Amino acid sequence: MWFRKKETQLNRIATKLEKAMRKDTELAVFGASTHNYQVNEKLTAKELADWQATYQIKLPEPYAQFLTEVGDGGAGPFYGLYSLEKATSYTESDALTATCMLYPGMAKEEWNHLIEPLISDEDISDSEYEAARNRVLGGMLCIGTQGCDYDMYLVLEGQHKGRVVYTSDFHPDHPFFFVYEDNILDWYERWLDEVLLDYDIGWFGSRMPGDEPTLLQAYHNATDEVTQSKTLDGLFKIKKLSQPTLQFLKNIADQGQNNRATAIRLICKTSIDEGREYLLELLHSDSEKDVLSALQILNWYGKAADLTEFINVILQRLGSVRDVETLRHVGYVLEPSGAITIRNFAPFLRHADFNIQTAAIYATRNCDDKSEGWEIIERMFADGGKEVVKSTISYWGIVPHERLLPYYKAVWPEYKGNPNFREKFIDGLRKLNMADNYFDQA
């Protein structure tokens, strides 16, 4: 019975893989340009048996079925699945045959204890580090990558054999994530379903599965806030929510429930206009956390919307910004509108906190009023010294104004050997009709 069920699923997977390839002809799905929805040649039963005999490991049956009935790696979530040979090469042999220490919902305290030698012991030897790393990754096979430090592993033994685990660097309080599905075939088929449904799958597998009705029902059935949060998070994969769902989310936002911030984000992801009143409320809030939340939403989802009303409020409230991250997002939202000027950012450009000052320098990098604001820049240079001058050169280049030349001349010796920066200096001089060798003169 199990084999017949799995055979049906394998057939579905093969059919859906062909449909996904025909649907995503532009290879717009994350990672698709790497695998092109093509799987490798299947493993033979003998090749699978030889591998299992060599490593004394019996692979989870659904994975073995995939290798011999679908393909030996290739098309799959993110950048695809490794072949068995490549997966083995990316997995330490000592870890491959070890016991799996991980489990879903692992307590932060247990995780922190497990990774402590990897993050705390500066004197640890290479062999001790490898042993500690293998304890964390033990009993798992590296089956693919998501890019950067994010990989995908398959549990090979123990209670959770067959589960897919998303790994990353070893961070305190962040145990590795077990996907929701119990086996690799269900996880793989879900990926194909979400491709075909045109879901937003940039974070595939990390969010609760299900369509709108399923997730809303799960929210109503949930008996704790954590599960409710996960059901709402699952809605982010749906690019445009239905009106009934938007109304449900507005009810959460209006009632001020614990998931209010998430509900507002979901509303605005579908339509900035639908969430306009909530965004204005957040922007007028005395809480900088609320203001930052509104700015993040506008930055993430507002690029195609008319933001004039929001920009006016942001400019009115600019003087109340105190946090670096908030200022960065002010820059992100205002820049496309051309509303950033040297003058309205002057308090931040001369701020005593170098981090805020640097954020302001970056935000004003495309301002075209720098020469007119030379007095502000001169005071900034005089107060901040060489480090501030060098920070502006990185983002602005050289501002062509005679009163600023002494400050550029002071840092010229550090830059003249770099062709790219040297060109910036000379370009500034030429705009002032000055000789190329001005900075070399005594």
Secondary structure, DSSP 4 states (H G I P E B T S, - for coil): -HHHHHHHHHHHHHHHHHHHHHH-TT--STTHHHHTT-BPPPPPHHHHHHHHHHHT----HHHHHHHHHT-SSBS-STT-BPPHHHHHHTS-HHHHTS-----TT--HHHHHHHHHHHHT-TT--HHHHHHHHHHHHTTEEEEEEEETTEEEEEE-SSTTTT-EEEE-S--TT-PPEEPSSSSHHHHHHHHHHHHHTT---TTTTSS----HHHHHHHHHH--SHHHHHHHHHHGGGSSS--HHHHHHHHHHHHTT-TTHHHHHHHHHHH-TTTTHHHHHHHHT-S-HHHHHHHHHHHHHH-TTS--HHHHHHHHHTGGG---HHHHHHHHHHHGGGT---TTTTHHHHT-SSHHHHHHHHHHTTT-S-TTTTHHHHHHHHHHH-HHHHHHHHHHH-----GGGHHHHHHHHHHHTT-HHHHHHHHHHHHHTT--TTGGG--
